[in-house]
Amino acid sequence: MTISHYLLGLANRALAHFAGNPTHPLFHFGMDLLWAREVSRMGPLKAHETYSIRVSTADPLLTQDEELKRRHFVLASQDALGKTGYWRISDPRKFVDTLLDQYHKVHRTIPFDRSAVYPAFISSMHELLGVRWLTVPVLCEYTERQLDVLRAIAGSSKNIADWTGKAQQDARQYILTLRTMYHNAKVTPDALPWWSEFRHLRLFSTDVSFEVNLLQRETFDSSGKQNPEQLDALVEKLLNIDDSAVHILFVRFHLMENRQDLLKDSHITGTSVGLFHQLSNDVVAQPPPWEFTFPRRFYPRQCEIFATKLLQTIRSGEVSLDAQVEAAEQLTKLPTTTIIELAELLKEDLNQRVHEAILMFLPHLDEPASGIQFLLAPAYLDGDLARTVIFSVRKCLQHIPAASLPKILIPVFPPEDSKRRLKITVMKELVRLVCEHASHQELQTVLMNLWKRNLHQDGE
């Protein structure tokens, strides 16, 4: 071990051991020894730039009296709101003031509290003191300074505070780090006024998404169960602040599932750019995406507005094909959509993938059985989308009484002497369908008749 390392260890040990009595000569010896080391290493003009007083909280060996004091400190801290820091520090204010005096003494060019290293000093004090920082005026004053940075540009629903600047980001990170020393289970809304104010400021800033996520998490209890009353109050609160809250996923789900009365026409058709849906200038605003989870709970008027919007998307030549297909799927889920409307839509000159989507999702109709005869029409069974049609037929048959199946399936097969011929792949799929319901005597007869036919070798 070199002499330099030995002196460094001696200084650190003196600082840690006498942290509870910062006026002790050996505590000052430790600070001065670290300063002398930096002067030797960096020179007298730059030593203040790297000078740092670090108090180690590691206690490898404790005397019996020290261990008793440590345990007493731990027991006394059980009711604290969070971490209480290093047990040796008995007077936080005197401890911080002593360190500040030393730093002010070596920082002669500019005041220490305005230097670039001052934030690091503040952070180290929080680590050493934990929630006891509130008893130190210097730390309280610094926290107020950080809040003032955010207060100076306080936003609103129409005037969003820009937190992307360095000063705002530093202030934001400081408050967030400060919050980590507190235990969530012990913190009530009134326990940390600086945190409550920060959250209110954040709700009207460019960091709003972080606050919304936290608000949503707070609707769950410790077991992971969500409180429906809290969620409902939160959704209503966010929508009252700004209509752009409809772009938040859990808000849309809640509107569809429980609060259709809060769903406005503009939520469906408008872009609702605002506090909760902030866009850069080069982004084209779009209405919120609606993934129908509970469409049967919509009001009739809401269904009409959704249907109009979806039809516009399906017929639009300015949106992607994926968007058109998705709109076709959503349209079939609306309880007001009928097979007649879909049949008319299929007559239009649309992309084949859109036609395929309509046929594929037709079983999503409020009355799936209503589309069975439409799907089994020769125009579709003999067409290019026959495989998709068979897929949908299988889904629709699940909603038809078993006794009605022979009446529906038997006419599908053309007579043997008919000029009309089903494609081999379609014939195979239809036979599989019949086999799935072969418990009916009439369908067994159909299978026997098909067996006797002179089929194409691929259909045998």
C-alpha distance (Angstrom), angle and dihedral (degrees) to the residues before:
residue distance angle dihedral
M1 . . .
T2 3.82 . .
I3 3.78 122.7 .
S4 3.82 89.2 -112.9
H5 3.81 92.4 57.1
Y6 3.79 91.0 44.4
L7 3.81 91.9 53.3
L8 3.79 91.3 46.2
G9 3.80 91.0 53.2
L10 3.80 90.5 46.6
A11 3.81 91.8 52.3
N12 3.81 93.3 47.9
R13 3.78 91.9 48.5
A14 3.81 92.1 50.2
L15 3.81 91.4 50.1
A16 3.81 93.4 48.9
H17 3.81 96.3 43.4
F18 3.80 95.1 49.2
A19 3.82 97.5 37.0
G20 3.80 87.5 113.8
N21 3.81 90.8 56.6
P22 3.83 107.5 36.6
T23 3.81 92.4 171.9
H24 3.82 90.7 64.8
P25 3.81 113.5 114.5
L26 3.79 92.3 -125.4
F27 3.82 90.6 56.5
H28 3.80 88.8 54.7
F29 3.80 88.8 44.1
G30 3.79 88.8 58.0
M31 3.83 93.0 50.7
D32 3.80 92.9 46.4
L33 3.77 92.5 46.6
L34 3.82 90.7 55.0
W35 3.79 90.0 48.8
A36 3.80 92.5 50.4
R37 3.81 88.9 50.6
E38 3.84 92.0 53.5
V39 3.81 92.0 46.9
S40 3.79 89.2 52.8
R41 3.78 92.0 47.0
M42 3.85 102.9 39.0
G43 3.81 103.7 18.8
P44 3.84 128.1 -111.9
L45 3.82 94.4 -76.6
K46 3.81 98.1 53.9
A47 3.79 103.1 26.6
H48 3.82 92.4 96.5
E49 3.81 90.3 60.4
T50 3.80 93.2 64.3
Y51 3.81 100.6 25.7
S52 3.79 109.2 121.8
I53 3.79 130.3 168.6
R54 3.78 107.5 -148.2
V55 3.78 119.2 -176.1
S56 3.79 111.7 -157.1
T57 3.80 115.6 -140.2
A58 3.81 93.7 -162.5
D59 3.82 111.8 114.7
P60 3.80 108.4 -170.7
L61 3.82 95.1 169.7
L62 3.80 126.3 25.1
T63 3.76 129.4 -179.6
Q64 3.78 119.0 -128.1
D65 3.81 91.9 -101.0
E66 3.81 91.7 48.8
E67 3.79 91.9 50.1
L68 3.81 90.4 50.8
K69 3.81 90.4 50.8
R70 3.80 91.1 48.7
R71 3.80 92.5 50.9
H72 3.79 91.6 46.9
F73 3.83 88.9 52.4
V74 3.82 91.6 50.3
L75 3.81 92.7 49.6
A76 3.79 92.0 47.4
S77 3.83 89.8 51.2
Q78 3.79 97.0 54.5
D79 3.81 93.2 97.5
A80 3.80 94.3 46.8
L81 3.80 119.6 117.3
G82 3.78 91.6 -120.0
K83 3.78 146.3 -29.1
T84 3.80 114.0 -9.6
G85 3.79 99.3 -160.4
Y86 3.80 130.9 -139.1
W87 3.78 113.1 2.6
R88 3.83 95.5 -144.9
I89 3.83 92.8 63.9
S90 3.80 103.1 89.3
D91 3.82 98.9 164.0
P92 3.84 108.6 40.0
R93 3.80 94.7 -177.9
K94 3.81 95.1 52.0
F95 3.80 90.5 44.3
V96 3.81 93.7 53.8
D97 3.80 93.9 42.1
T98 3.81 90.9 52.8
L99 3.80 91.9 53.1
L100 3.80 91.3 45.2
D101 3.79 91.6 53.3
Q102 3.80 89.6 53.4
Y103 3.81 92.9 48.8
H104 3.82 92.8 46.5
K105 3.81 88.5 51.5
V106 3.81 93.7 56.8
H107 3.83 97.3 37.8
R108 3.76 100.5 75.1
T109 3.82 102.0 152.2
I110 3.82 99.0 58.3
P111 3.83 132.1 5.3
F112 3.79 110.5 -84.5
D113 3.81 92.9 -126.9
R114 3.82 88.6 60.4
S115 3.78 96.2 45.8
A116 3.81 126.4 106.7
V117 3.82 91.9 -113.0
Y118 3.80 96.0 53.2
P119 3.87 94.8 89.6
A120 3.81 89.2 54.8
F121 3.82 89.3 52.3
I122 3.81 90.4 51.4
S123 3.80 91.0 50.2
S124 3.80 91.9 50.9
M125 3.80 90.1 51.2
H126 3.80 90.9 53.5
E127 3.80 89.9 51.6
L128 3.81 91.5 51.6
L129 3.81 97.7 42.8
G130 3.80 104.8 32.3
V131 3.79 113.0 -171.4
R132 3.82 90.0 -9.6
W133 3.80 88.0 82.0
L134 3.80 87.8 94.9
T135 3.81 89.5 73.3
V136 3.82 91.1 60.6
P137 3.84 114.1 81.5
V138 3.80 93.4 -158.0
L139 3.80 91.9 58.2
C140 3.80 92.5 44.4
E141 3.81 89.8 50.6
Y142 3.81 91.7 50.7
T143 3.81 90.7 50.6
E144 3.81 89.6 52.0
R145 3.80 89.3 50.9
Q146 3.78 90.4 55.2
L147 3.79 92.2 47.8
D148 3.82 89.3 48.6
V149 3.82 88.6 60.0
L150 3.81 88.6 59.2
R151 3.80 95.6 37.3
A152 3.79 90.9 55.7
I153 3.81 90.3 66.7
A154 3.81 99.5 31.9
G155 3.79 108.9 167.4
S156 3.78 138.4 -152.0
S157 3.79 137.1 -156.0
K158 3.82 89.6 -82.9
N159 3.82 98.7 34.0
I160 3.82 109.5 46.5
A161 3.81 116.9 -156.7
D162 3.79 113.0 -122.2
W163 3.81 109.2 -131.6
T164 3.79 96.0 170.4
G165 3.82 94.9 97.2
K166 3.80 120.3 101.0
A167 3.81 94.5 -114.0
Q168 3.79 91.4 51.3
Q169 3.81 92.8 45.2
D170 3.81 91.1 50.6
A171 3.80 91.7 48.7
R172 3.79 91.0 47.0
Q173 3.81 92.8 50.2
Y174 3.80 91.8 47.3
I175 3.81 92.8 55.3
L176 3.80 92.7 44.4
T177 3.81 91.4 51.0
L178 3.79 90.5 47.7
R179 3.79 89.9 53.7
T180 3.82 93.1 55.8
M181 3.81 92.3 71.8
Y182 3.81 91.4 65.1
H183 3.81 126.0 84.6
N184 3.83 110.9 -121.7
A185 3.80 93.3 -144.5
K186 3.83 92.1 60.5
V187 3.79 99.9 42.1
T188 3.81 116.6 97.5
P189 3.83 122.7 -173.0
D190 3.83 90.9 -100.1
A191 3.81 96.7 42.9
L192 3.81 96.0 81.1
P193 3.82 110.3 33.3
W194 3.81 92.3 176.1
W195 3.81 89.8 55.4
S196 3.81 93.1 47.5
E197 3.80 90.3 51.0
F198 3.79 91.6 47.9
R199 3.79 91.0 52.1
H200 3.80 91.9 50.1
L201 3.81 90.2 50.9
R202 3.80 91.1 46.8
L203 3.81 91.9 52.6
F204 3.81 89.2 66.5
S205 3.79 97.9 41.9
T206 3.77 140.6 81.5
D207 3.83 85.6 -90.5
V208 3.80 91.9 62.8
S209 3.81 93.6 119.3
F210 3.82 90.8 65.2
E211 3.79 90.9 52.8
V212 3.80 92.8 47.0
N213 3.81 90.5 51.3
L214 3.80 90.5 51.3
L215 3.80 92.1 47.7
Q216 3.79 90.0 52.7
R217 3.83 92.7 48.5
E218 3.79 89.0 53.1
T219 3.81 90.1 62.9
F220 3.83 87.8 69.6
D221 3.79 122.9 78.4
S222 3.81 125.8 -138.7
S223 3.81 91.3 -85.4
G224 3.81 92.3 56.0
K225 3.80 96.1 -106.6
Q226 3.78 116.3 137.2
N227 3.77 120.6 -130.0
P228 3.84 106.0 -131.9
E229 3.81 93.6 -158.5
Q230 3.80 92.4 53.5
L231 3.80 91.5 46.5
D232 3.79 91.8 49.8
A233 3.81 91.6 49.4
L234 3.81 90.8 48.4
V235 3.82 93.8 50.5
E236 3.79 91.4 49.0
K237 3.81 91.0 47.1
L238 3.80 93.3 51.6
L239 3.80 93.6 47.1
N240 3.81 90.4 48.8
I241 3.80 89.5 54.1
D242 3.80 94.7 50.7
D243 3.81 137.3 -18.1
S244 3.80 89.8 -130.0
A245 3.83 86.3 80.0
V246 3.81 84.9 87.3
H247 3.81 86.5 78.7
I248 3.83 89.4 66.3
L249 3.80 108.9 98.6
F250 3.82 99.1 -137.7
V251 3.80 90.0 46.6
R252 3.82 91.3 55.9
F253 3.81 91.5 46.9
H254 3.80 90.7 51.3
L255 3.79 91.8 49.3
M256 3.79 91.1 51.9
E257 3.79 95.4 43.3
N258 3.80 104.0 37.9
R259 3.81 118.7 -5.5
Q260 3.79 108.8 50.5
D261 3.81 86.1 146.6
L262 3.82 89.2 70.8
L263 3.81 93.7 51.0
K264 3.81 109.6 104.5
D265 3.80 126.7 -162.8
S266 3.81 88.8 -116.3
H267 3.81 89.9 57.0
I268 3.80 88.4 62.8
T269 3.79 101.8 40.6
G270 3.81 104.5 20.9
T271 3.79 128.5 82.8
S272 3.85 93.8 -132.0
V273 3.80 95.2 -158.1
G274 3.78 110.0 -176.4
L275 3.78 146.3 91.8
F276 3.81 96.3 -19.4
H277 3.80 95.4 36.1
Q278 3.79 107.5 44.2
L279 3.78 116.7 175.9
S280 3.78 133.3 -173.9
N281 3.78 117.6 -118.6
D282 3.81 94.5 -102.7
V283 3.82 94.8 55.6
V284 3.81 120.1 93.6
A285 3.80 110.9 -131.9
Q286 3.80 116.3 -120.5
P287 3.82 133.2 -173.0
P288 3.81 113.8 -99.1
P289 3.81 115.7 -84.4
W290 3.80 112.3 -108.7
E291 3.78 117.8 -154.4
F292 3.80 102.3 -172.8
T293 3.79 110.4 -130.9
F294 3.81 99.3 154.3
P295 3.84 104.5 18.3
R296 3.82 93.9 152.8
R297 3.81 88.7 69.1
F298 3.79 94.3 61.7
Y299 3.79 118.5 108.4
P300 3.85 114.2 -110.3
R301 3.80 91.3 -109.6
Q302 3.79 90.9 51.9
C303 3.80 89.7 51.3
E304 3.81 90.1 52.9
I305 3.80 92.0 51.4
F306 3.79 92.0 47.3
A307 3.82 90.9 48.1
T308 3.81 92.0 51.0
K309 3.80 91.4 49.1
L310 3.81 92.9 47.4
L311 3.80 93.0 47.9
Q312 3.79 89.7 51.8
T313 3.80 89.4 53.5
I314 3.81 93.2 47.2
R315 3.81 91.8 51.3
S316 3.80 95.9 39.8
G317 3.75 119.8 110.8
E318 3.82 91.8 -163.2
V319 3.79 100.1 66.7
S320 3.79 129.2 73.4
L321 3.78 121.4 -91.3
D322 3.82 89.1 -117.0
A323 3.80 89.5 57.5
Q324 3.81 90.5 50.9
V325 3.81 91.9 50.0
E326 3.81 91.2 48.1
A327 3.81 90.4 49.8
A328 3.81 89.9 52.0
E329 3.79 90.3 53.6
Q330 3.80 92.4 48.3
L331 3.81 91.5 48.9
T332 3.81 91.7 58.1
K333 3.82 90.1 53.9
L334 3.80 95.3 59.0
P335 3.83 110.9 102.4
T336 3.81 91.3 -136.9
T337 3.82 95.3 56.7
T338 3.82 113.1 105.0
I339 3.78 133.9 -163.4
I340 3.81 88.8 -114.7
E341 3.81 91.4 59.3
L342 3.79 91.4 48.7
A343 3.80 91.6 47.7
E344 3.81 89.8 54.3
L345 3.81 90.1 47.7
L346 3.80 90.8 53.0
K347 3.80 89.5 58.4
E348 3.79 90.7 63.7
D349 3.77 124.4 94.7
L350 3.79 98.3 -101.6
N351 3.77 132.2 147.5
Q352 3.80 111.6 -78.9
R353 3.78 90.7 -120.7
V354 3.80 88.8 59.9
H355 3.80 90.2 50.7
E356 3.79 88.7 48.9
A357 3.83 91.1 50.0
I358 3.81 92.0 52.1
L359 3.80 91.5 51.0
M360 3.81 92.9 43.7
F361 3.80 95.1 50.5
L362 3.79 96.2 38.5
P363 3.86 90.0 104.4
H364 3.83 86.6 66.8
L365 3.80 89.8 73.3
D366 3.77 116.3 119.2
E367 3.84 86.3 -111.1
P368 3.83 104.3 33.1
A369 3.81 93.5 179.5
S370 3.80 90.7 63.7
G371 3.78 91.4 74.6
I372 3.79 99.8 52.0
Q373 3.82 97.6 93.7
F374 3.78 90.4 44.4
L375 3.80 91.8 53.4
L376 3.80 93.3 46.7
A377 3.79 92.9 53.8
P378 3.84 113.4 122.6
A379 3.80 90.4 -119.6
Y380 3.80 89.6 69.1
L381 3.80 101.7 29.7
D382 3.79 89.4 54.3
G383 3.79 94.9 40.7
D384 3.79 135.1 89.9
L385 3.82 92.5 -94.4
A386 3.80 95.3 55.5
R387 3.81 94.6 118.9
T388 3.80 90.8 54.0
V389 3.80 89.5 47.8
I390 3.81 91.9 53.4
F391 3.80 89.6 50.8
S392 3.80 90.2 54.6
V393 3.80 92.7 43.7
R394 3.80 89.8 57.4
K395 3.82 89.6 52.7
C396 3.80 93.6 47.1
L397 3.80 93.4 49.4
Q398 3.80 88.6 64.5
H399 3.81 87.8 70.4
I400 3.82 97.1 49.3
P401 3.83 124.0 90.2
A402 3.81 111.4 -104.3
A403 3.79 92.1 -123.9
S404 3.81 90.5 61.5
L405 3.80 95.9 52.9
P406 3.86 98.2 88.2
K407 3.79 91.1 51.5
I408 3.81 89.6 53.7
L409 3.80 101.9 39.6
I410 3.83 103.4 39.0
P411 3.85 95.9 65.4
V412 3.80 90.5 52.2
F413 3.81 92.4 77.6
P414 3.84 112.8 73.9
P415 3.83 115.8 -131.7
E416 3.77 114.6 -92.5
D417 3.80 92.0 -110.6
S418 3.82 93.2 48.3
K419 3.80 119.2 116.4
R420 3.80 88.8 -137.2
R421 3.77 113.6 92.2
L422 3.80 126.8 -170.3
K423 3.76 118.0 -134.8
I424 3.80 111.7 -99.5
T425 3.83 93.0 -118.1
V426 3.80 90.7 49.4
M427 3.82 91.1 47.5
K428 3.80 90.5 52.2
E429 3.79 93.1 50.8
L430 3.82 92.4 47.0
V431 3.78 91.0 50.5
R432 3.79 89.3 51.2
L433 3.79 88.3 52.1
V434 3.78 91.3 52.7
C435 3.80 90.9 47.3
E436 3.79 90.3 54.9
H437 3.82 87.9 61.4
A438 3.81 98.9 33.2
S439 3.81 92.3 129.5
H440 3.81 86.6 90.1
Q441 3.81 113.3 89.3
E442 3.80 92.6 -141.1
L443 3.78 92.0 55.6
Q444 3.79 90.8 47.6
T445 3.81 87.1 56.6
V446 3.80 89.6 52.0
L447 3.78 90.6 53.0
M448 3.80 91.9 49.7
N449 3.79 91.8 50.2
L450 3.80 90.9 49.4
W451 3.78 89.5 50.1
K452 3.79 90.7 57.2
R453 3.79 93.9 50.8
N454 3.78 122.9 103.2
L455 3.82 94.5 -113.8
H456 3.78 129.8 -176.6
Q457 3.80 108.2 -89.5
D458 3.84 91.2 -112.2
G459 3.79 89.5 56.3
E460 3.76 96.1 50.8
